[in-house]
């Protein structure tokens, strides 16, 4: 070992023992050399350690601070399903779209995949606009106009299956990271899959076409957009951050809905009496009477039409139900863990236990949970604890979705 290397090791040891004035290394300030080996970073032989200023800002996302909560139905179980009994869990912090994915966002998706993907995949991504068609109702105009007419641009996309929503999340991840990588490269073009430069970092890797895929280690790309887990969705809808007293770990109040109180109307200010969500008020009553319409939403509504909850999320009750990741099992609350609970398969509760072939059950490993209530649902379904399920390849005029993302590299 030469003298300079020996000196470096001595300095590293001294800093470790005496705590250097700059403090211990962090993710954003890792130092110029390893605190365990003393070897320089970013040299010809040393490991590349990219500059990192924290997770990039993801378009449309709101930070959801995690913590302890009680999941489950907060209201009388009028359906007698007993499929979401109260239990205490902890949810890690994450990000979630502030509003539902809208028609304009889906049209953008269709625009790019028509340019970049096969015609077969493009056809598979088209929403089922016939979900509006009813034998005994004149909803025919929505079949033609709801998705594409400009006036509906910021209404939630519907007619999208769970499988289609997942494909959208995959595309959105690639497209957003393509833009971030291009900007990090000085706007030089090439995007997420640019040609490999001579002497590039081996950690980047290559795809099947010999193009360089930007590595996670570079820190200038986002984690995957995805559907939220059922627990994440329910936690975000509760928004109990608005009920906690400063310095007190106890939740002073529970919530039946994503807002305070037992009522579904705004009790305060100039909008007193206005509904706080888009839902069906009663048999045959979707919006009130002419001249005194309340929410005015006979079907879906503008994705920012109602007050956000305390996390800043819009329409976590009503407007459209929303797909979540989990497969459905009635007793998931008994089986899943109490940290970031999630059901990805039939583990502990296999589909063989459900007689779908004999028409005694609708449950198998291809049915997914949806949450939140819709424009066609009564107020009972607005409670975050309620849950229903549908086949992952099915779609209706009452189900849409929003995306979520892990909060990488931090617990806060």
N, C-alpha and C positions, 0 to 999 in steps of 0.2 A: 504493500500500500504506500503510495507516495505521500509527501508531506501535506499537499493541498487537500487530498481526500481525508487524511487523518484529522486535519484541522476542521474540516466540515463535520465529521462525526463528533468531534469534541464540542463544537458549537451547538449541534443538535442536542447532545446530551446535557449541556449546560442549560439550554433553554427549557428542556423538559424538567430539569430539577428546580430551576429558579423561576420558571414561568416568564417567558419573554414579555417585554413591555407591550408588544402588539397583541398579546393574548393567544390562546390556543387556536389552531387552525379551524376554519369553518368551511361549509360548502361553497360560499362565495369568496372566501379568502383562504384557499388551501396552502398558500405559501409557494415558494419557488422550488422547494425540494421536499422529499418525503420526510415526515417526522419520525419514521421508524427505521429507515435505511440510510437517510442522508443523501440519497441519490437525486440529482437534479431532475426536475420535470422538463418536458418540452425540449429535450436535446435530441441529438441524432439517435442515441441509444436509450434515452429515458422515455418514460411513459408520457403520452400526450395528455395534458390536463387542460381542458378548454375553459375559457372564461365563462362564468356563470353568474347571472344576476338574479336568479330566481325563476320560477316557472313563468313562461310567457303568458300574456293575457289571452285567454281564449275568447273569441267573438261570441257574444250572447250569453256568457256564463256569469252566474252569481256565486260568490263564496258562501258555503253553508258550514258554519262552525259546528263540529260534531260534539257529542257528549252523551250523557245518560238520558234515557227517556223510558216511558212506559208505552209500548206498542199495544195495539189491540182496540177492539170496539169500545168507544166511550158512551155508547147509547144502547138502549134496549135492543137485544138481538131479535128483531121482529121476524126475520127469515128463519129463525131457529136452526141456523147452520152450525153454530158453535165452532167456527173455523178460524177465529182470531181472538182467542182469549188473552186477556191482559198479561203481559210479562215485561220485566225490566231488562233492557239491553243497552249496549253502548254502540254508537255509530261514529266511525272516524269522519273527520272533516272531508268535504268533497265539494265539487262544483256542480251546478245544475243550470240548465237554460232558464232564463227569467220568464220565458213565455213558451207556449206550445209552438212546435214547428208549423209554419204557415204555408199556404198554397204557393206563395212566391218563392219560398225556400225550396219547395219540391220541384217547381218549374225550373229553378236554377240547376238543381240536381239532374233533371231530365236533359237540360241543355248540354251539360258537360258530358254526361255518359253517352249521349247520342254521338258526340264528337270522338270520344275516346274508347268506347266499348262496342261490343257486338250488337247487332240489331236484336238478337235474341234476348240479351240482357236488358236492353232498353225496353223492350216489350214487357219483360217481367217486372220492370220498375213502375209501370203505369198504374196509378191508383184505380181501383174499381169504382168508376163513377156511377155504375148502376145500383150502388148501395142506396141511392136516393129513390130509386123506382119502387113504387108500391102499387099493388093491384087495386086497392080501394082508396087511393089518395093521389091527387094531382101534384106530384113533386117532379114531374118530367123536366121542367126548366132547369132544375138543379143538376140533372144528369149532364146537360150540355154546358152549363155556365158556371157551376160552383168552382171548379178547379181553375179555369182559364180566364174568366172575365175579370178585368182589372179591379172592379169594385170589391171583389172577394180576395184580393191579394193577401191581406193580413188577417184572414180568417183561418182557423186551424185546418190543416190538411186532414182529410178523412178517407175512408176506403183503402186504408193502408194496413197490410197485415203485419204481424210481429216480425216475420221474416224480412219483409220489405223495409221495415224500420231499422232492423239490424244492418242491412246493406247500406242504408243511408248513413248510418253512424260510421261505417268503414270508409265510405267515400268522403265524408266530411273530414275525418281525421287526415286522410291523405291530402285533401285539397288545402286545408288550413296549414298543414305542415309544409306543403309545397311552397306556399306563400312566405311562411316564416323562414324557411331555408334559403329561398331566393333573396330575401331582404338581408339575412345574415351574411350572404355571400356578396353583398354590395349591389344587389339588384342586377347581377350579371347574367341572370337567366338560367335556365336549366332546371330550376325548381328542385323538387324533392328527389328526382331521379336524374341528376345531371351527370355528364360524362366524368369518369374518374380522372383526376389530375395526376400527373407524374409525381411520384413520391407522396401520394395521399396516405392518410392514416389507415392502417390495416384494420383498425377496429370498425371502420365504416362498412366494410363488406360489399359484395356485389350481388345483383340479382341475376336472373337467367340471361339477360341481354347484355351483361357486362357493364351495366351502369351502376354507379355508386349510390347506395342507399345511405342516407344520412343516419349516423349512429345515435342512439339514445345518449351516449356519453358526451356528445357535443353540447347538450343542454339548450339548444335553440329550437327544439321541437316540443310539441305538446303530447301528453299521454293520449290514449285513445278516447275519442268520444264513444259513448255507449249508452244503452238504456240503463236507467237507475235500477238498483235492486228494489224489491218491494219495501224493505226496511228503510232504505235511503229515501224513497219516495214518501213514505208515510211520515218519517221524521221531518222532512223538509216541509210537508204540508201542515204539520202541527205548528211549526214555527214558535215553539215555546220559549225561544229566546226573548220574546216580548213579554213574558210573564214572570221573569226571574228578578228577584230583588238583588240589588248590588251587594256583593259580598256574602250572599246566602246561597248555599248549594241546593236548597230545597225549592221545588217548583210550587209556588203558592196557589196556582190555579191550573186546572185542566181545561181542555178545550174540546168541545164536541165538533166544531168546525175549525177551519184555519183562522178564525177570528174569535174574539171574546164573546161570551154570552151564549144564550140558548136560542137567540132569534136569527133569522136569515135576512133581516132588513137593517139598514144603517140607522143606528139610534142617535146620531149626532149631526149637528151642523146643517148646512144648506141642503145636503142630500139626505136628510132624515127621511126614513120611510122607503128609500130606494133599496132594491135587492142587492145583496153583496155577491151574488153568483147567478149564472145563467142556468136555470133548471125549470122543470115543469111544476107549476104551482099546484095543480090538481087536475082532475079528469077534464080533458079538453081545454085547459087553460095554460097556454105557453107564454103569454106576454101581458095580459091585462086587456083593457078595453080601449078602443079608439078615442083619442082626445085625452086619455090619461094612462097611456102605456107606461109600464114600469120599466123593466129591463128592455122591452121592445124586441127581444130576441126570440122570434118564432122558431128559428133553427140555431145554428152556431152564431157566434158574435166575434167582433174584433178582439184579437188576442190580448189587447191591453185595456179592455173595456171596463173592468171592475177593479176595485182597489187591491193592490198587492198585499200579501201577508207580511209579517215582520221580517222575513228574510228578503223581501223584495220580489217574490215570485208571484206571477199573475195566474189566475184561474187554476189554482190547485184544487178547487172544487168547482164542479159544473163546467159548462161549455162543451168539452169533450172528455170522456174517460181517457186514460193514458196507459199504454202498454208499459210493463216493467219486465225485468229480466227473468224472474222466477217462473219455474214450472209450478203448476197448482197442485197442492195436496191439502186436504182439509185440516190435517193435524201438523202442518209445518211448524206451528208455534211450539209444539212439544219436541220437535226433532232438531231444529237448527240451533247453532251455537248462540251465545249471548253477546258475542263481539262480532259486529258486522254480519248478522244472520243473513243467509242466502240459501235458496234451494235450487241447485242446478240440474238435478237428476232425481231418480227414484230411490236413491240410497236411503235405507231404513224403511222405506215405504214403496216397494216395487209396484210397477203398473199391473203385474199379474194378480194383485189383490183386488183389482177393479174389473168387473165383468162388463167390459165395453162391447165385446163381441156378442154377448147375450143381451145387450141393450138394457142392462141393469145399472150402467154407469156411463158417464161422459168423460171420465178421467183416464188419461194415459200420459206418456212422456212428451206429448206434443200439444198440450194445452198450457196456456200461459195466463198469468194473473194480469188483470187490468184494474185500475183504481180511479176514484175521484168523482164519479157521477157526471152526467151530461145534460145537454139541453132537453133531452127526452126522459130524464129520470126525475123522480120525486126527491124531496129534500133528504130523505133517509140516506141516500147514497152519497151525499156531499161530505159525510163524516170520513176523515182519513182512514179510520180503522176498517171500514167496509171493504170487501174484496169479492171479485167475481173472476170468472175464467172463460176463455174461448180458445178454439184451435188456433195454433200459431200461423196457419196459412189462410185464415179467414179474415174478413174485414167487414165493417159496418159504417154507417153514417154517424155513429156516436163515439168512435174510438180514434184518437190521434196519439201523439207522443211528444216527449221532449227528451233531450240528451243530458247525460251526466258525465263526470270525469273525476278520476282520483285526484286528490291533492298531494302530488308527489313531493317527497322529501321534507315534509313538515307534518307535525301533529296539530298545528293551529292554523 
